[in-house]
């Protein structure tokens, strides 16, 4: 699947939602992968092109 096709599919299936969607990030079952901890506070700001993990994953 090309990048353009991928973006069109995402736009088609998510156009009814009013929240930012994070794409093109190596998380999950890919290689290389970034570990994204469950249950912690994170910020996703589409206007600022921002994604941040706001608290420590381990206490």
MARDO-562206 format. One record per atom (N, C-alpha, C): residue in one letter; chain; atom name; x, y, z. Coordinates in Angstrom, 3 decimals, always signed. Layout:
<pts>
{pt "A", "A", "CA", {X, Y, Z}}
...
</pts>
This chain:
<pts>
{pt "X", "A", "N", {+0.845, -1.165, +0.000}}
{pt "X", "A", "CA", {+0.000, +0.000, +0.000}}
{pt "X", "A", "C", {+0.897, +1.236, +0.000}}
{pt "X", "A", "N", {+0.598, +2.161, -0.883}}
{pt "X", "A", "CA", {+1.402, +3.378, -0.942}}
{pt "X", "A", "C", {+1.031, +4.321, +0.194}}
{pt "X", "A", "N", {+1.895, +5.283, +0.436}}
{pt "X", "A", "CA", {+1.647, +6.264, +1.492}}
{pt "X", "A", "C", {+0.369, +7.050, +1.214}}
{pt "X", "A", "N", {+0.150, +7.407, -0.060}}
{pt "X", "A", "CA", {-1.052, +8.162, -0.425}}
{pt "X", "A", "C", {-2.303, +7.326, -0.168}}
{pt "X", "A", "N", {-2.293, +6.065, -0.575}}
{pt "X", "A", "CA", {-3.434, +5.176, -0.349}}
{pt "X", "A", "C", {-3.685, +5.004, +1.145}}
{pt "X", "A", "N", {-2.620, +4.841, +1.896}}
{pt "X", "A", "CA", {-2.739, +4.697, +3.349}}
{pt "X", "A", "C", {-3.410, +5.919, +3.959}}
{pt "X", "A", "N", {-2.974, +7.101, +3.575}}
{pt "X", "A", "CA", {-3.554, +8.339, +4.111}}
{pt "X", "A", "C", {-5.022, +8.492, +3.701}}
{pt "X", "A", "N", {-5.354, +8.135, +2.465}}
{pt "X", "A", "CA", {-6.743, +8.220, +2.014}}
{pt "X", "A", "C", {-7.635, +7.264, +2.789}}
{pt "X", "A", "N", {-7.159, +6.059, +3.038}}
{pt "X", "A", "CA", {-7.932, +5.095, +3.825}}
{pt "X", "A", "C", {-8.169, +5.609, +5.244}}
{pt "X", "A", "N", {-7.131, +6.133, +5.866}}
{pt "X", "A", "CA", {-7.277, +6.669, +7.220}}
{pt "X", "A", "C", {-8.270, +7.827, +7.222}}
{pt "X", "A", "N", {-8.158, +8.726, +6.264}}
{pt "X", "A", "CA", {-9.080, +9.865, +6.181}}
{pt "X", "A", "C", {-10.516, +9.406, +5.982}}
{pt "X", "A", "N", {-10.717, +8.418, +5.126}}
{pt "X", "A", "CA", {-12.058, +7.915, +4.840}}
{pt "X", "A", "C", {-12.713, +7.330, +6.092}}
{pt "X", "A", "N", {-11.993, +6.505, +6.803}}
{pt "X", "A", "CA", {-12.578, +5.796, +7.938}}
{pt "X", "A", "C", {-12.632, +6.611, +9.229}}
{pt "X", "A", "N", {-11.944, +7.728, +9.281}}
{pt "X", "A", "CA", {-11.917, +8.510, +10.522}}
{pt "X", "A", "C", {-12.498, +9.913, +10.369}}
{pt "X", "A", "N", {-13.043, +10.246, +9.219}}
{pt "X", "A", "CA", {-13.516, +11.615, +8.974}}
{pt "X", "A", "C", {-14.651, +12.039, +9.907}}
{pt "X", "A", "N", {-15.400, +11.103, +10.459}}
{pt "X", "A", "CA", {-16.513, +11.446, +11.356}}
{pt "X", "A", "C", {-16.048, +11.782, +12.770}}
{pt "X", "A", "N", {-14.800, +11.507, +13.087}}
{pt "X", "A", "CA", {-14.293, +11.734, +14.436}}
{pt "X", "A", "C", {-13.654, +13.113, +14.554}}
{pt "X", "A", "N", {-13.721, +13.676, +15.758}}
{pt "X", "A", "CA", {-13.164, +15.007, +15.993}}
{pt "X", "A", "C", {-12.024, +14.933, +17.010}}
{pt "X", "A", "N", {-11.025, +14.121, +16.698}}
{pt "X", "A", "CA", {-9.840, +14.029, +17.540}}
{pt "X", "A", "C", {-8.651, +13.682, +16.656}}
{pt "X", "A", "N", {-7.449, +14.065, +17.074}}
{pt "X", "A", "CA", {-6.265, +13.773, +16.259}}
{pt "X", "A", "C", {-5.954, +12.279, +16.243}}
{pt "X", "A", "N", {-5.347, +11.831, +15.159}}
{pt "X", "A", "CA", {-4.968, +10.431, +14.993}}
{pt "X", "A", "C", {-3.475, +10.381, +14.698}}
{pt "X", "A", "N", {-2.762, +9.583, +15.447}}
{pt "X", "A", "CA", {-1.317, +9.439, +15.306}}
{pt "X", "A", "C", {-1.019, +8.364, +14.269}}
{pt "X", "A", "N", {-0.278, +8.714, +13.216}}
{pt "X", "A", "CA", {+0.078, +7.757, +12.163}}
{pt "X", "A", "C", {+1.572, +7.825, +11.877}}
{pt "X", "A", "N", {+2.049, +6.857, +11.118}}
{pt "X", "A", "CA", {+3.441, +6.814, +10.674}}
{pt "X", "A", "C", {+4.419, +6.753, +11.847}}
{pt "X", "A", "N", {+4.057, +6.013, +12.889}}
{pt "X", "A", "CA", {+4.898, +5.853, +14.069}}
{pt "X", "A", "C", {+5.100, +4.366, +14.307}}
{pt "X", "A", "N", {+6.318, +3.961, +14.568}}
{pt "X", "A", "CA", {+6.639, +2.550, +14.797}}
{pt "X", "A", "C", {+6.309, +2.152, +16.232}}
{pt "X", "A", "N", {+5.014, +1.873, +16.479}}
{pt "X", "A", "CA", {+4.578, +1.375, +17.783}}
{pt "X", "A", "C", {+3.813, +0.082, +17.555}}
{pt "X", "A", "N", {+3.842, -0.778, +18.528}}
{pt "X", "A", "CA", {+3.125, -2.048, +18.392}}
{pt "X", "A", "C", {+4.039, -3.160, +17.935}}
{pt "X", "A", "N", {+3.542, -3.969, +17.007}}
{pt "X", "A", "CA", {+4.263, -5.166, +16.560}}
{pt "X", "A", "C", {+5.030, -4.891, +15.272}}
{pt "X", "A", "N", {+5.908, -3.907, +15.302}}
{pt "X", "A", "CA", {+6.725, -3.572, +14.141}}
{pt "X", "A", "C", {+8.183, -3.535, +14.568}}
{pt "X", "A", "N", {+9.045, -3.452, +13.602}}
{pt "X", "A", "CA", {+10.464, -3.327, +13.892}}
{pt "X", "A", "C", {+11.035, -2.238, +12.997}}
{pt "X", "A", "N", {+11.681, -1.216, +13.515}}
{pt "X", "A", "CA", {+11.914, -0.967, +14.939}}
{pt "X", "A", "C", {+10.610, -0.554, +15.612}}
{pt "X", "A", "N", {+10.586, -0.633, +16.918}}
{pt "X", "A", "CA", {+9.371, -0.249, +17.620}}
{pt "X", "A", "C", {+9.671, +0.642, +18.812}}
{pt "X", "A", "N", {+8.762, +1.588, +19.028}}
{pt "X", "A", "CA", {+8.803, +2.440, +20.203}}
{pt "X", "A", "C", {+7.804, +1.852, +21.198}}
{pt "X", "A", "N", {+8.185, +1.730, +22.434}}
{pt "X", "A", "CA", {+7.290, +1.216, +23.457}}
{pt "X", "A", "C", {+6.370, +2.345, +23.909}}
{pt "X", "A", "N", {+5.080, +2.127, +23.819}}
{pt "X", "A", "CA", {+4.088, +3.102, +24.253}}
{pt "X", "A", "C", {+3.353, +2.526, +25.459}}
{pt "X", "A", "N", {+3.709, +2.964, +26.667}}
{pt "X", "A", "CA", {+3.124, +2.382, +27.886}}
{pt "X", "A", "C", {+1.617, +2.631, +27.975}}
{pt "X", "A", "N", {+0.890, +1.660, +28.490}}
{pt "X", "A", "CA", {-0.550, +1.801, +28.715}}
{pt "X", "A", "C", {-0.816, +2.487, +30.043}}
{pt "X", "A", "N", {-1.836, +3.327, +30.081}}
{pt "X", "A", "CA", {-2.307, +3.896, +31.327}}
{pt "X", "A", "C", {-1.586, +5.126, +31.827}}
{pt "X", "A", "N", {-0.739, +5.729, +31.010}}
{pt "X", "A", "CA", {-0.071, +6.954, +31.447}}
{pt "X", "A", "C", {-0.621, +8.140, +30.663}}
{pt "X", "A", "N", {-0.401, +9.329, +31.189}}
{pt "X", "A", "CA", {-0.872, +10.550, +30.544}}
{pt "X", "A", "C", {+0.023, +10.884, +29.353}}
{pt "X", "A", "N", {-0.611, +11.189, +28.217}}
{pt "X", "A", "CA", {+0.116, +11.602, +27.019}}
{pt "X", "A", "C", {-0.648, +12.747, +26.368}}
{pt "X", "A", "N", {+0.047, +13.520, +25.539}}
{pt "X", "A", "CA", {-0.561, +14.637, +24.825}}
{pt "X", "A", "C", {-0.362, +14.438, +23.335}}
{pt "X", "A", "N", {-1.441, +14.639, +22.583}}
{pt "X", "A", "CA", {-1.391, +14.572, +21.125}}
{pt "X", "A", "C", {-2.034, +15.843, +20.603}}
{pt "X", "A", "N", {-1.225, +16.723, +20.025}}
{pt "X", "A", "CA", {-1.719, +17.999, +19.513}}
{pt "X", "A", "C", {-1.488, +18.092, +18.021}}
{pt "X", "A", "N", {-2.557, +17.987, +17.246}}
{pt "X", "A", "CA", {-2.402, +17.972, +15.790}}
{pt "X", "A", "C", {-2.018, +19.338, +15.229}}
{pt "X", "A", "N", {-2.508, +20.407, +15.827}}
{pt "X", "A", "CA", {-2.171, +21.734, +15.313}}
{pt "X", "A", "C", {-0.710, +22.078, +15.552}}
{pt "X", "A", "N", {-0.137, +21.562, +16.634}}
{pt "X", "A", "CA", {+1.264, +21.834, +16.958}}
{pt "X", "A", "C", {+2.190, +20.738, +16.436}}
{pt "X", "A", "N", {+1.622, +19.690, +15.812}}
{pt "X", "A", "CA", {+2.408, +18.535, +15.361}}
{pt "X", "A", "C", {+3.205, +17.978, +16.541}}
{pt "X", "A", "N", {+2.488, +17.683, +17.640}}
{pt "X", "A", "CA", {+3.106, +17.338, +18.912}}
{pt "X", "A", "C", {+2.580, +16.014, +19.441}}
{pt "X", "A", "N", {+3.487, +15.166, +19.901}}
{pt "X", "A", "CA", {+3.135, +13.989, +20.681}}
{pt "X", "A", "C", {+4.133, +13.910, +21.815}}
{pt "X", "A", "N", {+3.634, +13.827, +23.048}}
{pt "X", "A", "CA", {+4.544, +13.707, +24.181}}
{pt "X", "A", "C", {+3.967, +12.751, +25.213}}
{pt "X", "A", "N", {+4.850, +12.023, +25.873}}
{pt "X", "A", "CA", {+4.486, +11.185, +27.006}}
{pt "X", "A", "C", {+4.753, +12.043, +28.232}}
{pt "X", "A", "N", {+3.693, +12.330, +28.991}}
{pt "X", "A", "CA", {+3.765, +13.360, +30.023}}
{pt "X", "A", "C", {+4.118, +12.871, +31.421}}
{pt "X", "A", "N", {+4.243, +11.571, +31.619}}
{pt "X", "A", "CA", {+4.622, +11.070, +32.938}}
{pt "X", "A", "C", {+5.469, +9.819, +32.783}}
{pt "X", "A", "N", {+6.152, +9.472, +33.840}}
{pt "X", "A", "CA", {+7.031, +8.302, +33.805}}
{pt "X", "A", "C", {+6.211, +7.023, +33.697}}
{pt "X", "A", "N", {+6.731, +6.077, +32.940}}
{pt "X", "A", "CA", {+6.056, +4.790, +32.785}}
{pt "X", "A", "C", {+6.296, +3.897, +33.993}}
{pt "X", "A", "N", {+7.377, +4.139, +34.703}}
{pt "X", "A", "CA", {+7.727, +3.344, +35.879}}
{pt "X", "A", "C", {+7.884, +4.296, +37.055}}
{pt "X", "A", "N", {+7.288, +3.940, +38.167}}
{pt "X", "A", "CA", {+7.358, +4.802, +39.350}}
{pt "X", "A", "C", {+8.411, +4.283, +40.290}}
</pts>
